Amino acid sequence: MKYEKTIERVRSGEMARADLAKLKRNAEHKLSTGDTEAQLVLDAINNATPTDSYILFMGFCPGADFGERLDIAWKEQGICRFDYLESEHQAERFNSICKGDLVVLKKREKFGKTMKLYGHGRVSSVAYDQNNTRYLLVEWSDQEKVIEVPLIGCNSTVDIKSIEAVEDEMPAEFYAWLEA
């Protein structure tokens, strides 16, 4: 197989997410030109854990309506989705999440000040539905405690932070909640 060394490098766990993203773009281009073996590279990337981890603070209430909450179904199905594809910048952020990243379910509480957290889980892999829409397979924590913490970052549904950024802004209560 012509991409064996590339696939081995991806599976080694020694690649940063930026390198995986570049490799993914190249493999997608090769696949689009008829190189079907490039799909094997894409499959390896979808199951790769980058050397740099992110935390995805993910909103789960379409239209900010708590009555429309999606988190309960996501936890039951072991998934996390972003289906508002019209928001290209948020879809791009969601699509940068990789295996090993942490997903934290959030709902804004006091606009611009706090958010409530409703659960967390670790991404175990990436999958695609019948419409080729990307979603995450997540191993959700059984912990059900809801906590209120400072809002970090922007007010969007998909908010990604580096581990270092979260360490600088989150109180000790957040880390205790993750460990529970």
C-alpha positions as MATLAB code, in Angstrom:
seq = 'MKYEKTIERVRSGEMARADLAKLKRNAEHKLSTGDTEAQLVLDAINNATPTDSYILFMGFCPGADFGERLDIAWKEQGICRFDYLESEHQAERFNSICKGDLVVLKKREKFGKTMKLYGHGRVSSVAYDQNNTRYLLVEWSDQEKVIEVPLIGCNSTVDIKSIEAVEDEMPAEFYAWLEA';
ca = [
       0.000    0.000    0.000;
       1.461    3.350   -1.024;
       0.408    5.312    2.086;
       1.587    2.800    4.679;
       4.334    5.073    6.104;
       1.946    8.013    6.310;
      -0.659    5.915    8.112;
       1.992    4.629   10.536;
       3.042    8.219   11.282;
      -0.590    9.207   11.933;
      -1.146    6.214   14.218;
       2.060    6.897   16.164;
       0.313    9.622   18.173;
       3.212   11.985   17.588;
       1.530   14.474   15.250;
       0.128   17.863   16.222;
      -3.416   18.729   15.192;
      -2.182   21.322   12.640;
      -0.105   18.620   10.918;
      -3.060   16.217   10.937;
      -5.290   18.937    9.430;
      -2.812   19.587    6.622;
      -2.482   15.876    5.928;
      -6.279   15.567    5.918;
      -6.669   18.344    3.322;
      -4.085   16.621    1.109;
      -5.771   13.223    1.472;
      -9.206   14.722    0.717;
      -7.780   16.327   -2.421;
      -6.239   13.031   -3.544;
      -9.490   11.205   -2.862;
     -11.412   13.787   -4.916;
      -9.106   13.137   -7.876;
      -9.832    9.398   -7.760;
      -7.079    8.106   -5.475;
      -9.226    5.712   -3.428;
      -6.296    4.644   -1.202;
      -6.339    8.150    0.285;
      -9.474    7.044    2.167;
      -7.238    4.824    4.322;
      -5.261    7.917    5.361;
      -8.498    9.759    6.172;
      -9.707    6.819    8.267;
      -6.444    6.853   10.231;
      -6.706   10.625   10.782;
     -10.289   10.287   12.045;
      -9.021    7.951   14.758;
      -5.783    9.793   15.547;
      -5.052   11.497   18.854;
      -3.010   14.662   18.299;
      -0.209   15.661   20.645;
      -2.059   18.877   21.553;
      -5.459   18.540   23.230;
      -8.430   20.891   23.219;
     -11.485   21.347   25.354;
     -14.705   21.881   23.421;
     -17.278   23.855   25.382;
     -20.363   22.779   23.454;
     -23.795   24.351   23.614;
     -26.670   21.898   23.362;
     -29.852   24.016   23.247;
     -30.836   25.107   19.720;
     -32.034   28.702   19.797;
     -30.987   28.855   23.488;
     -34.265   27.030   24.283;
     -33.696   24.655   27.208;
     -36.855   22.797   26.152;
     -35.027   21.737   22.977;
     -31.955   20.390   24.769;
     -29.963   17.762   22.883;
     -27.556   16.615   25.605;
     -29.761   13.852   26.995;
     -30.026   12.120   23.594;
     -26.322   12.679   22.915;
     -25.385   10.980   26.179;
     -27.747    8.062   25.496;
     -26.302    7.615   21.982;
     -22.672    8.292   22.938;
     -22.341   11.136   20.429;
     -21.966   14.897   20.041;
     -23.156   16.712   16.922;
     -23.135   20.164   15.391;
     -25.816   20.345   12.724;
     -26.066   24.114   12.211;
     -23.804   23.905    9.160;
     -24.912   27.344    7.943;
     -22.516   28.744   10.553;
     -19.374   27.876    8.641;
     -16.929   29.229   11.228;
     -18.526   27.149   13.994;
     -18.691   24.056   11.763;
     -14.992   24.537   11.024;
     -14.245   24.735   14.757;
     -16.325   21.621   15.457;
     -14.560   19.772   12.650;
     -11.180   20.472   14.260;
     -12.044   18.352   17.314;
     -10.099   15.087   17.451;
      -9.994   11.829   19.327;
      -8.847   12.454   22.893;
     -10.298   15.964   23.157;
     -12.613   16.753   26.056;
     -16.219   17.834   25.386;
     -17.931   19.904   28.090;
     -21.655   20.582   27.684;
     -22.488   24.202   28.471;
     -25.458   26.549   28.639;
     -24.988   30.283   29.116;
     -26.459   31.369   32.410;
     -25.748   35.061   32.996;
     -25.108   36.564   29.562;
     -21.431   37.414   29.177;
     -20.633   36.322   32.745;
     -21.341   32.680   33.594;
     -22.272   29.327   32.132;
     -23.677   26.124   33.594;
     -21.951   22.853   32.771;
     -24.132   19.757   32.325;
     -21.696   16.983   31.561;
     -18.400   16.027   30.005;
     -16.845   13.244   27.998;
     -13.823   12.254   25.981;
     -13.935   11.914   22.180;
     -13.230    8.273   21.299;
     -13.396    8.734   17.504;
     -14.924   10.650   14.631;
     -17.757    9.306   12.472;
     -19.929   10.388    9.541;
     -23.657    9.904    9.074;
     -25.466    8.887    5.862;
     -25.353   12.545    4.701;
     -21.582   12.677    5.256;
     -22.031   15.025    8.227;
     -19.232   14.655   10.745;
     -20.041   13.894   14.382;
     -18.128   12.762   17.439;
     -18.321    9.474   19.299;
     -17.972   10.380   22.968;
     -17.450    8.384   26.139;
     -19.629   10.463   28.454;
     -18.963   10.624   32.168;
     -21.700    9.245   34.451;
     -21.385   12.318   36.666;
     -24.603   14.367   36.614;
     -23.786   17.343   38.856;
     -24.429   20.740   37.228;
     -22.077   23.583   38.144;
     -21.947   27.284   37.319;
     -18.564   28.703   36.324;
     -17.252   31.869   34.671;
     -17.959   32.087   30.952;
     -14.703   31.835   29.075;
     -14.316   32.807   25.478;
     -17.118   33.717   23.146;
     -20.854   33.191   23.343;
     -21.010   30.736   20.441;
     -22.326   27.178   20.483;
     -18.910   25.752   19.587;
     -16.143   27.227   21.727;
     -12.733   25.564   21.678;
      -9.994   26.282   24.175;
      -6.506   24.946   24.706;
      -5.843   23.209   27.994;
      -3.556   26.112   28.966;
      -6.257   28.743   28.347;
      -8.723   26.833   30.515;
      -6.156   26.408   33.296;
      -5.702   30.194   33.392;
      -9.427   30.973   33.680;
     -11.306   28.162   35.434;
     -11.770   27.906   39.208;
     -10.775   24.832   41.226;
     -14.462   23.802   41.332;
     -14.279   23.035   37.595;
     -11.417   20.554   38.051;
     -13.130   18.888   41.013;
     -16.255   18.538   38.837;
     -14.230   16.870   36.068;
     -12.753   14.389   38.531;
     -16.075   13.441   40.174;
];
